Amino acid sequence: MVFAAAALMAYVTGVNSFTAKVAAIAFVVARLLYSIFYILNIPLLRSLMFAIGIFSCGTLFFLSIIQATN
């Protein structure tokens, strides 16, 4: 749900940068890998993928706030 809010906020504020695209793709890949590491029971990599996902959402929020203040 956080990604949906971050992506929608980036869309509404008109963020159109390479960084935003990378963050969105990184989130999707991290969530996919998170599921795989969850099934394989590898907690360290699972936590890393979760952190990458949260960081990606944070990046989208940050870029949206920067775009909205300009």
LINCOR-V469348 format. One record per pair of residues at least 6 apart in sequence whose C-alpha atoms are under 7 Angstrom apart, sorted by the first residue. I is the first residue (numbers start at 1). J is the second residue. D is the distance in Angstrom with one decimal. If there is no record, write none. Layout:
i=(I,I)
j=(J,J)
d=(D,D)
This chain:
i=(2,3,6,6,6,7,9,10,10,10,13,13,13,15,15,15,20,23,23,23,24,26,27,27,27,30,30,30,30,31,31,33,34,34,34,37,37,38)
j=(57,57,57,60,61,60,64,60,61,64,64,67,68,63,64,67,60,56,59,60,56,56,52,53,56,49,50,52,53,49,53,49,46,49,50,45,46,46)
d=(6.9,5.6,5.8,5.6,5.4,6.7,6.3,6.2,6.9,5.0,5.9,6.3,5.9,6.8,6.2,6.4,6.0,4.8,6.7,6.9,6.7,6.7,6.9,4.7,5.7,4.9,7.0,6.4,5.8,6.7,6.7,6.7,5.0,5.4,6.6,6.5,5.3,6.1)
